[in-house]
Amino acid sequence: MQGQMVRVVQTDNKGFRGLLASVEPDGLVLTMKGSERRSIPRAGVTRIEMHKRGVRTKGRILGIAIGGGLGIVIAATGLSYTNNEGGRNSGAINAATLSVGAGIAVFGYLIGRDSDSDRTIITLIPD
């Protein structure tokens, strides 16, 4: 755990985020922004949270595939409509349709990226 970015939640629900410098018998030492070191007593800690982005890519690939597939279907539908109907606003409709399709693909990537990460929550029971 040492050297990892953690979030420590105290009994008053106040949280601190920083790099875990050391684990000591009486508490934790975090390195905060700007190299400030903060000692947090063990009795005041209720939860330690660690969030780590994994090296897995399965979720991202799946998210892009599903999001991209839906985006292509939406873009193809919108483009075929403007191709058949034409009109003054066809350029704007084409741009909006392509933007929505790209947005869905990006949304799929973000969901997949979140599923590729690991979250560990350690709940401490008071003495």
N, C-alpha and C positions, 0 to 999 in steps of 0.2 A: 504494500500500500504506500510505502514511503516514496515520495517523488511524484505522486499522482495528484491531479487536480481534484479537490474534494469540496463538498459543501457540508459544513457542520451546523446542525440545528441545536440550539440550546433549549432548556426547559421553558424559557419565556418566548419561544418560537422565533427568536432572533437568530438569523443565519449569517455565517461567514463563509466566504469562498476564497480558496487559496491553495497553494501547493503544500502537501503534507510533508513537513520537514522532518518530524520525528514523533514517535509514539512513546510516551513516558508513562511510568506507573501512575502518576497523579494527573495526567491529562495529555493533550495534544499540542503540538507546536505547528502553526501554519505560517508559511511565507506568503504575505499578502502582496498586492501591487506595490511596486516601488521598494522592494526588498524589506518591507516592514515585517517583523516577526511578531506573531501574537500567540500567547500561551492561553489555552482554553482548559479550565479545570475539568477533570473527569466527571465530577458530580453535576456539572451544568450541561453535559452533553446528552441529548436524547437520540440523535440520529446522525449518521454519517452517510452521505450520498456520493457515489462515484459514477461518472458518466464518461464512457470511453468509446470513441468511434472505432469500429472494428475494421479489419482488413477484408472482411467478407464483401463480396460484390453481388451476390445472388439477388438481394432485395432491390438494389439499384437497377440491375438489368431487367428484372421482372417489372419494376415500376415504370421504367422507360418503355418497355415493350407494350404494356397495357395502356399506359397514358398516350404513347405515340400512336397506337392502333386506334384508340378512341378519337384522338386528334385528327388522324387521317380521315376517318369516317365522317366527322363533323365538317372538316375542310372540303372533302369531296362533295358532300351534300350541298353545302353553301355555294361552292363554285359551279356545280351543275345547275343549280337554280338560277344563278346570275347569267350563266351561258344561255339558258333557254329563254329567260324572261328579259334580260338586258335592262334597259332603263337608265335613268340618270345616275342613280346611286349604286350602280353595279361595282364600281371601283371601291367605294367605301365598304360595301358588303363583303367584297373579296378580302379586303384588308382586315376587317373585323373577324371574318371567319378563319383566316389564317392565324391571326393573333390568338383566338380562342383555342384553336388546335395546338399551337405551340405552348400555350399556357397549360393545357391539360398534360402535355408531355413533361413539362417542367414539374408540375404538381406530382406526377407519378414518380419522377426521379427523387423528389424530396421525401415522399412517403417511403420509398424504397431505401433511401439513405438512412432514415430514422430506424427502419427495421434492421439495418446492418449494425447498429450500435448496441453496446452493452450498458446496462444500468444496474448498479449494485447499491442496495440500500441496507445499511446495518442499523438496526434499532437496538439501543442500549437499555437494559432494564435497570432501574435504580437499585442500589444496594439495600 
